Amino acid sequence: MNSCMKKVVFLLTALFFCAFISNAQEVISLYENITDSEQEEINYNSSGDISMISNVVDPSITIYLPNPEIATGTAVVLCPGGAMRFLSWENDVIKMSKFLNEKGIAAIGLKYRLQETSSQPVMNMNPQNAFGASFNLTVTEFDKLQNANANPSTTEESVEAVYRAAADAQEAIRIIRDHASEWNIVPDKIGYLGFSAGGGVATAAVISNTDEKSMPNFIATAYGPSLIDVTVPEDAPPLFICTNADHPNVAAGCLALFMKWKAVGIPTELHIYGDGQMGFNLDKRNQASDTWSDSFITWLTVTGF
């Protein structure tokens, strides 16, 4: 084999190895001795990737690591949305993981416990109405929310579901810190990015935290207001929020959450986009909120993460 051919083989091998690393996944259960995980309901897309998960019995984290050559040491725990009834895994975890990995950021998909689903098929549920919303506040009515709590359901079942999911998010941070050196992650550069209800889970994980090891270093929520009463801890991390202005209840809740964080002097950033009513993801829609992911990366950069 001549030297030119050897170089080609070496380059192809290197590219394959890098691709393998960037796509490698490890799944770790948050708790031991889970015996009935087969009850979980998983939907797949046409490519064979997980699109949606419901009836979570075995909470876990899925690890998506970037190419070590570009790794920044930052890790983002992705808390997918789904109205506490399902997890939007394809949009909020798989697509976001690829985006973050390309930036050198480790992505950790969190499969957290949910409220039990009804007999209504998950695929046909309207996330806005999954809790049986009893109010419909605009962004200008943010001060009508009690303690910045935008959860439209006050039933014991729904509130307990939020706290269970928050406990899962806290356990995820502990496990990541235990594996930080193995995964090339800096222990004080770990945070949450939650979407919709996942943002509420991330917020609850911070508000209810009592263990330094499980407190994140930053928190970001995309159209995800708090689902419990907000009392900001003294050691709460910096907060990034983005939402559409006309998203009922959600925009009001996000603004109320911003005001709570800001009132105690913790660095907080809020982006309210005026040209959309519902949530958004990485798919471009020719609207101002298309830039949210770039704003998030910029925020991570200027805050030192």
C-alpha positions in Angstrom: 0.0 0.0 0.0 1.5 3.3 -1.1 1.8 6.4 1.2 -1.2 8.1 -0.5 -3.5 5.2 0.0 -2.4 4.9 3.6 -3.3 8.5 4.2 -6.8 7.9 2.7 -7.4 4.9 4.9 -6.2 6.8 7.9 -8.5 9.7 7.2 -11.5 7.4 6.6 -10.8 5.5 9.8 -10.4 8.8 11.7 -13.7 10.1 10.4 -15.5 6.9 11.2 -14.0 6.9 14.7 -15.1 10.5 15.3 -18.6 9.8 14.0 -18.8 6.8 16.2 -17.8 8.9 19.3 -20.3 11.7 18.5 -23.2 9.2 18.0 -22.3 6.9 20.9 -25.0 6.6 23.5 -25.0 5.2 27.0 -28.2 4.7 28.9 -28.1 4.7 32.7 -31.1 4.1 35.0 -31.4 6.6 37.8 -32.5 4.0 40.3 -31.8 0.3 40.9 -34.1 -2.7 41.0 -36.7 -1.4 38.5 -38.5 -4.6 37.4 -41.5 -3.4 35.3 -39.9 -1.2 32.7 -41.6 -3.1 30.0 -44.8 -1.2 30.8 -43.3 2.0 29.3 -44.9 3.1 26.0 -42.4 4.1 23.3 -43.3 5.4 19.8 -40.7 5.4 17.0 -40.5 7.5 13.9 -40.0 6.2 10.3 -36.2 6.2 10.8 -36.4 3.9 13.8 -35.5 6.7 16.4 -37.6 7.2 19.5 -40.2 9.9 18.9 -42.2 9.9 22.1 -42.2 8.1 25.4 -45.1 7.8 27.9 -45.8 5.9 31.2 -42.2 6.1 32.3 -41.4 3.5 34.9 -37.6 3.3 34.7 -36.3 6.9 34.8 -32.9 7.2 33.1 -30.4 9.4 31.3 -29.1 8.9 27.8 -25.6 10.2 27.2 -24.7 12.0 24.0 -21.1 13.1 24.0 -19.4 15.4 21.5 -16.1 14.7 19.6 -13.4 14.9 22.4 -11.4 17.2 20.1 -14.1 20.0 20.4 -15.5 19.2 23.8 -16.0 22.3 26.0 -16.6 20.4 29.2 -20.1 21.8 29.4 -23.1 19.4 29.8 -26.8 20.2 29.3 -29.5 17.9 30.8 -32.3 18.0 28.3 -35.8 17.8 29.9 -38.3 17.1 27.1 -41.8 18.6 27.1 -45.1 16.8 26.8 -47.5 18.3 29.4 -46.3 15.8 32.1 -48.1 13.1 30.1 -45.4 12.1 27.5 -41.9 13.0 26.5 -41.2 14.6 23.1 -38.0 12.7 22.7 -37.2 13.2 19.0 -37.5 17.0 19.0 -36.3 17.9 22.5 -33.6 15.3 23.0 -32.4 13.6 19.7 -32.3 16.8 17.6 -31.1 19.0 20.4 -28.3 16.5 21.3 -27.0 16.7 17.7 -27.1 20.5 17.8 -25.3 20.7 21.1 -22.7 18.0 20.3 -21.7 20.0 17.2 -21.0 22.9 19.6 -18.8 20.7 21.7 -21.4 20.4 24.4 -22.4 17.1 26.1 -26.1 16.4 26.0 -27.9 14.3 28.6 -31.4 13.2 27.7 -33.6 12.9 30.8 -36.4 10.3 30.8 -38.3 11.4 33.9 -41.5 10.1 35.5 -44.8 11.4 34.4 -48.4 11.8 35.4 -50.3 8.6 34.5 -51.9 8.9 31.1 -55.7 8.5 30.6 -57.3 6.2 28.1 -57.0 9.0 25.5 -54.2 8.2 23.0 -51.1 10.2 23.8 -50.5 11.1 20.2 -53.9 12.9 20.0 -53.6 14.9 23.2 -53.4 18.7 23.1 -50.5 19.6 25.5 -52.4 22.8 26.4 -55.3 20.9 27.7 -53.6 17.9 29.2 -54.0 19.2 32.7 -57.5 20.5 32.0 -56.5 24.1 32.0 -58.8 26.3 34.1 -57.3 29.7 33.2 -56.1 31.5 30.1 -53.8 34.4 31.0 -52.0 36.6 28.5 -48.5 37.8 29.0 -49.7 41.2 30.3 -51.5 39.3 33.2 -48.4 37.7 34.6 -48.9 39.3 38.0 -52.2 37.4 38.4 -50.3 34.2 38.9 -49.8 33.2 42.5 -46.1 32.9 43.3 -45.4 32.6 39.6 -47.1 29.2 39.5 -48.5 28.6 36.0 -49.7 25.0 36.5 -53.3 25.0 35.4 -54.0 21.9 37.6 -53.9 22.0 41.4 -54.8 18.4 42.0 -52.5 16.5 44.3 -51.7 14.0 41.6 -50.4 16.6 39.1 -48.4 18.4 41.8 -46.8 15.2 43.0 -45.9 14.3 39.4 -43.9 17.5 39.1 -42.0 16.8 42.3 -41.3 13.2 41.2 -39.9 14.4 37.9 -37.9 17.1 39.7 -36.3 14.4 41.9 -35.3 12.5 38.7 -33.7 15.7 37.4 -31.8 16.1 40.6 -30.6 12.5 40.5 -29.4 13.0 37.0 -27.1 15.9 38.0 -25.6 13.7 40.8 -24.9 10.9 38.4 -23.3 13.2 35.8 -21.0 14.7 38.4 -20.0 11.1 39.5 -19.1 10.4 35.9 -17.7 13.8 35.0 -14.1 12.8 34.4 -15.1 9.7 32.4 -17.3 11.8 30.1 -14.9 14.7 29.8 -17.4 17.0 31.6 -16.4 19.8 34.0 -18.4 19.3 37.2 -19.3 23.0 37.6 -20.5 23.4 34.0 -23.6 21.3 34.2 -27.1 22.7 33.7 -30.7 22.1 32.5 -32.5 23.0 29.3 -36.2 22.2 29.6 -38.9 22.5 27.0 -42.5 23.3 27.9 -43.4 21.0 30.9 -39.7 20.0 31.0 -38.9 23.6 31.8 -41.2 23.4 34.7 -39.5 20.2 35.8 -36.1 21.9 35.6 -37.3 24.9 37.6 -38.9 22.6 40.2 -35.6 20.7 40.5 -33.8 24.0 41.4 -36.6 25.3 43.7 -36.9 22.1 45.7 -33.2 21.3 45.8 -31.6 20.6 49.2 -28.3 19.0 48.1 -25.3 20.9 46.7 -24.3 18.0 44.6 -27.6 18.1 42.7 -27.8 21.8 42.2 -27.1 22.7 38.5 -24.7 25.5 37.5 -27.2 27.0 35.1 -30.8 26.5 34.0 -32.6 27.3 30.8 -36.3 26.9 29.9 -37.9 27.2 26.5 -41.6 28.1 26.8 -41.6 26.3 30.2 -43.0 28.2 33.2 -42.9 27.0 36.8 -45.4 24.3 37.7 -45.0 24.9 41.4 -44.9 27.9 43.7 -41.6 29.8 43.2 -39.3 30.6 46.1 -35.9 31.2 44.6 -33.1 29.5 46.6 -30.1 31.7 47.7 -27.8 29.5 45.7 -30.0 29.3 42.6 -28.0 29.4 39.3 -28.3 31.8 36.4 -31.5 31.5 34.4 -32.2 31.7 30.6 -35.9 31.9 29.4 -37.4 32.1 26.0 -41.1 32.0 24.8 -43.6 33.4 22.4 -45.5 36.4 23.6 -49.0 35.0 22.7 -48.6 31.5 24.2 -51.5 31.4 26.7 -50.5 31.0 30.3 -46.9 30.1 29.3 -45.8 33.6 28.4 -47.3 35.0 31.6 -45.6 32.2 33.6 -42.2 32.8 32.0 -42.4 36.5 32.6 -43.4 35.9 36.2 -40.5 33.4 36.6 -38.1 36.0 35.3 -39.4 38.6 37.8 -38.9 36.2 40.7 -35.3 35.4 39.7 -34.5 39.0 39.0 -36.0 40.2 42.3 -33.3 38.3 44.3 -30.4 39.5 42.1 -29.5 36.3 40.3 -28.4 36.8 36.6 -31.4 36.2 34.4 -32.1 36.6 30.7 -35.5 36.6 29.0 -36.4 36.5 25.3 -40.1 37.1 24.4 -40.7 36.6 20.7 -43.8 38.4 19.4 -44.7 36.4 16.3 -45.9 33.1 17.5 -48.4 31.4 19.9 -47.0 28.0 20.7 -43.7 26.3 21.4 -40.8 26.0 19.0 -37.8 23.7 18.4 -34.8 23.6 16.1 -37.0 23.5 12.9 -37.0 26.9 11.2 -40.4 28.5 10.7 -39.3 31.9 9.3 -40.1 33.7 12.5 -38.0 35.6 15.1 -38.0 32.6 17.5 -35.9 30.7 15.0 -32.9 32.4 16.6 -33.6 31.1 20.1 -31.0 28.3 20.0 -28.3 30.7 18.9 -29.2 33.1 21.7 -29.0 30.2 24.2 -25.5 29.3 23.0 -24.4 33.0 23.2 -25.8 33.1 26.7 -23.8 30.0 27.7 -20.7 31.6 26.2 -21.0 35.0 27.9 -21.8 33.5 31.2 -18.7 31.4 31.1 -20.3 28.0 30.5 
